[in-house]
């Protein structure tokens, strides 16, 4: 029996041999088409470059005033600052106008989208950074570095075969620790001149750590820092980044997108007044908001739905003596374990969403002292059958608030509740007016005393 099976494998039937031959032919055809596509793309790029040079030499625009050109360039470069490189090729006059206006070079988006070899993308990005550093003068820069599409594959040389079957070693691989120095070669002052830096790390935690650790540059002018990640959130137990910017003494705004361990930031947070984070309070690793002693505005996008709902969160105490605005967005399930000490709070915004479409979102039992509150803005998802209990909670819990903003569709429910509470003498006297806002942004104001 085994001998027969082995014989059928060695000598398959004619129809099987035909299918195998057809499979190999399809694979060969795909390889040939891919090679033709790559050649056509290279030819297209070459022709576009040659035509751009020709059009620049015969450009009919000669008499347009520089002031008009500046207005046009401001509009064109608004959405894509990198277009400046193609605009400079049109004619000598455009080149002169662009170089003579430093503000055209202050927005610097650098993105490695994975299209093409890193050996080709890196020199082009370095040339663009050098041009921006040189032409921006003393103006502060806004730098965006998007590494979301990078992976460790760009580090390694790949052995390939040519048409004759002989092997060929790829170019020298780039070590991820040297990636940032190569990118900033000759223009180290770009980091120092930056007022705003936005970093998007790749999904690879190890590669992200290497990139962050190589950012050992001084940042005396940096006021806004945004850190995002691609893919899934980093593992808290292993995501302690060490290194990064040498100093962030002027930082006032910090945005963190699901990077739960903040020990990688070498600063005391004493200067930050505006913080936006995407996290789960109570399960946030070394995320200690109490370090933000000067914080005035806090936005928390709550992500407790990512965790096991059966596990319990430890009580978290937040003492933010200067906080004036609190924005809470997301699916709240364990925020009751967060105790807020915010004596100067003036405005609270709650956007409540449900973890699944079948459940009604519940207003969190915020342990926030009401003293000093003047405005409460609530958007609690689909206010349907649960809106009556939600509004009762708001009116009874936030007793020192004066202004309430809710969806306009809850107007009738609100009026009925206030009338019922008034009969029992339980409407807090501090409530003065309610702002009803519909989906189109139209606003109606109700004076509670007139209801």
N, C-alpha and C positions, 0 to 999 in steps of 0.2 A: 504493500500500500504506500509506504513512504517512498519507495523507488519510483512508483508511478507519479506521485506528486512532484518529486524532484525532476522527473523527465518533462512534466508539463511546464514546470518553471523554466527549464533550460530551453525547451522548444515549444513555445506557446502556439496556439492555433493561428492560422493565417489572419483571421479577423482581428485578433489581439495584436499581432505584429503590425498590422495596418494602423491601428489606433495609436500604438506607441510611436510609429513613424510620424503620424499626423501631429501628435503632441510635441515631438522634438521640432518639427517644422514650424509649429506655432510659436514655440519659445524662441527659435532663431529669428522668425519674422519680427517678434516684439523687440528683440535686441537691435535688429537693424532699424526699425522705426524709431526707437529711442535715440539711436545714434544720429539718424537723419534729423530728428527734432532738435537735438542739441546743436547740430551744425547750422540748422536754419535759424535758431535763436542767436547764435554767435554772429551769423551774417546780418540778421536784422539789427542787432545792436551796432554793428560796424556801419551799416548804411545810415542808420538814424544819426550817428555821430557825424558822419561825413556831410549829410544833408543839413544838419544844424550849423555846421561851420560855413557851408555855402550860403544858407539863408542869412547868417550873420553878416557875411561880406556884401550882400546885396539888399540889406534891410532898407525898406522905403522910409522908415520913420527917421527923420532927420531934424525936424523943426519943433517937436513936441517940447514944451517948456519943462524944465526939471521939476518944478513944483507939481505939475500934473502927473509926471512919472512917479513921483514919490507917493502921491495919493493912490495911483493904480497899483504900485508895488505893495503898499500897505494892505490893500484889499486882497491881492493875489497871494501874498505870503501869510495871510492870517491863519489859514487852515493847515498849510504845509510850508513851514519855513525853509525846508530843504530845496524848494523850487528855485531858490536864489542861485543855485549853481547852474541851472539851465538858463535862467534869465541873463546871467552875466555873459553868455555866449552869443547873444543876439547881435549886439553891436558895441562899439567902443563907448558910445554915449551912455548906454544902459549900464555898462560896466562901471563907468565913472560915477554915475548917480548912486549905484548900489554900494560901492566901496566908500563913498563919501558920507554915507548915512549910517552911523554906528548902531542905531537902534534896530536896523534890519538883521543884525547879527547876534542879538541878545537871546533869542529863542532857539535853543539847540536840542532838537530831538534826534537821538541816536538809537536805532533799532536794528537788532540782528535777527531778521525774520527767517533765517535758515535757508534762504534761496541763494544757492551758490556756495562756493568754498569760503571758509573763514579766512583763508589767505588772501582772497580777493576783497572781502568785505572790510577787513580790518584796516588796510592802508587807505581805502576810500574814506572811512569814518575818521581816521587820524588826520587826513588832509582837510576834511571839513571842520574838525575841531580847531586845527591850527589857523584856518582862515577866520573862524569866528573869534578866536582869541586875539588875533592880530587886528581885525577890523572893528571890533566892538569898542575899542578905546578903553575908557575907565568905567563904562556903564556896567551895572550888575547883570549877571547872566541868569537865565532860567534853564537848567540842564535836566533833560529827561533821558535816562539810560534804561532801555528795555532789553533785558537779557532773557526774556521768558522762553524763547525758542532755542536757547543754547542747551546742549547736553554734553556729556563727557565724550561723545563720539568725535567732537571736533579736536580733541586732544591727540588722538592716536593716528599714526600713519597707517595707510591702508595699502596692502599689496594687491596690485591689479595685474591683469594680463592684457597684452596687446593682441592685434589681429593674428600675429604669427605664433602666439602661444607663449612667448617669453614673459617672465615676470618683471614688474617695474615697481620700485618702492615709491610711495607717495612722498610729498614734501615733508619737511621736518615738522613734527607735531608741535603744537603750541601748548605749553603748560598753563593751566588755569590760573596759577599764582602770578604768572607773567602777563596775563591777558590785559589787565587794567594798565600796567606800565607801558605796554606796547600801544594801547589805545591812546594814552595821553602823552606819548613821546613827543617832546618838543613843545608841549602846551600844558605843562603842569599847573599853570596859573588859572586854568579854566575852573578848577575846583575852588581855588581861593577867591575867585571873582564871583562865584555863584551865589545868588541870593536865594534861589529855590532849586532843590534837587529832588527828582523823583526817580526812585529805583524800583525796577520790577525784576525780582530774582527768578531764576528758572526753577522748574519743579525739583531738580536734583538738589538735595540738601547739602551734599558735600561740595558741589560746584558753587552753590550760593555762599557757603562759608568761605571758600577760597577767594571769591570775588570780593566779599565784604572785608576780609582780612587784608586784601591788597589795596584798600582805599585809605592808606595811611597818609592823608593829605590834610593840611590845615584848612579850616573853614571859618575864617574870621568874619565873613559877611553873610553867612548862611542864616536865614530866618525861618524858612519853610522846608521841612524834610518829610517826604512821603515814601513809605516803604511798602511794596506790594509783593505778592508771590504768585507764581503760576502753578496750576495744578492743585494738589491737596495741601492742607495745612501741615506745617512741619511738626515732627514728633517733639513734644515738649521736653522729654527726658534727654534728647540728644541735640537740641537746637540751640545750645548756648554758644553764641558767636563771640569770639574774642577779637579785638582789633577795631577796624573801622576808622572813622575820621578822628583826627587827633584832638580837635576841640570843637565844641558846639555851643560856645558861650553866648552867642547871639540868637540862638534858636527860640522862636516864639510859637511856631505852629508845627505839630507833629501828627502825621497820619500813619497808622499801622494797620495793615490788612492781614489779620489772622496770623500774626507771628507772636505766639503766646509767651515766649520767654524774652524779657527785655534786658537781661543782663548784658546783651551784646552791645548796648548803647553806652559808651563811656562818658556819661554826663550825669549831673545831679538833678537835672530837670528843673532847676531853680528859675530858669528864664521862660519856660513854656507857658503860654497863656491859653492856647487853643489846642485841644487834643481830640483826635478822631481815632477810634479803635474798633476792630471787629473781633470780639472775644466772648468768653463765657466767664463772667465774674464768679469767683468761687472755684473755678477749675482752670485757672490761668497761669499755672506755673509760678514763675517769679514776677509776674506782673503786679507791681505794687503802685497803685495810683496815688497813694499818700506821698509819693516822692515829688509829685507835681504841686509844690507848695504855692505857686503863683497862678495856678490854673483858674481861668475865668469862664471858659466854655468847654463843656465835655459832651462828646457824642459817642454813644455806645451802641453799636449794632450787635444785638445779643444773639448768640448762636448756640443756645443750650440744646436745640433740637439735634445737634450733631453728636450729642453724648447719650449715654445710657440713662434713660429717664428714671430708672429705679434707684440709681446711686444718689447719695445725699451730698450736698455741697456744704463745706464748712462755712461758718458765719464769717463774713468779710466786713470789716469796719473801714469806711472811707471818711477820712477827715479832710475836707477841702475848704479851708476857711475863707477863700476868696472867690469861690465858684458862684457865678451869677446865672448861667444858663446851663440847663441839663436836657439833653436830647436822648431819649431811649427808644430804640427801634428794634423790632424783632419779635421772636417768640419767647415770652417770659415764662419760665417754669420754676426757677429757683431763685429769683431775685429777692424773694422774701428774706433770704439769708444775708442780704446786704444791708448794712446799717449806715445811712448817710448822716454826716455831720456837716451841714452846709448853712451856716448862719446868714450868709448874704445872698442866698438864692432868690432870684426874681422871676425867672421864667422856666417852666418845665414843659417839654413837648413829648408826648407819648404816641408812637405809632405802633399799634399792637397788631401782630399778624398771627394767624393760627398755624400750628405745626402741620396740620392736614386739613383738607377741605371739608371734612365732615364735622369738625368740632368748632364750637363758638369760642373765639379768643376771649380770654379773661383779663380784666384789668389787674395788674400786679399790685400786691399789698406793699406799696413802697414805704420803707421805713425812713421817710424823709420828713424832717420837721417842717411844719407849715409856716412857721414864723418867717415873715419877710416875703412870702409868695404874693405875687400880684396877678400872674397869668398862668393858666393851665391850658394846654393845647392837646386835645386827645383825638386821635384817629384810630379807632379800634377795629379795623378790618370791616367785615360785613356785619353791621349793626342790624340784626333782624329781631328774632324772638328774645335775644339776650340783652337788647339795648336798655330795657327798663331796669334790670338789675344793675347793669353797668352804670347808668346815670345815678341811681340811688347811691352806689358806692362813691362816685365822684362827689356828689353834693354833701355826703355825710363825712367823707374822709378828709378832703382837702378844705378844711373849714376856714383857713385864713386867706384863701385865694379870692380874688375879686373878679377876674375875667376868665371865662371858659369858652374855648373854641371847639366845636364839635361838627360832624357832618350835618348838613341841612335836613337830610331825610329823617333825622331824629327829633325834629321840632315838636311834633304833636306829642310824642312820648315825653319829651322834656316838660312841656306845659302841664301835662296830666300829673307828672310826678311832683312838680313844684306846688300845684294846687292841693294835692293830697298831703304833702308835707306841711304846707301852710296851715291846713286844718288842724294838724297835731302840734303846731307851733315848733316844728323842728327844722325849718329852713335856716341855715346859718346866716347871720346878719351881714357877714363880710361879702357875700356874693352880690355883685352889683349888675353885671350884664353878661350876656351870652352871645357869642359870635357864631352864626350859622354860615357855613361855607359849602356851596354845592360843587359838583364835579367840574363845572366850567370856571370856577374861581369867583363866582358871584357871592357877595357877602351881605348878610342881613344881621342887624344887631337887635337883640331883645333886652330891654331893661327889666330885670327881675321884679322890681317893685311894681311894674305896670302889668305883670301877668296876673 
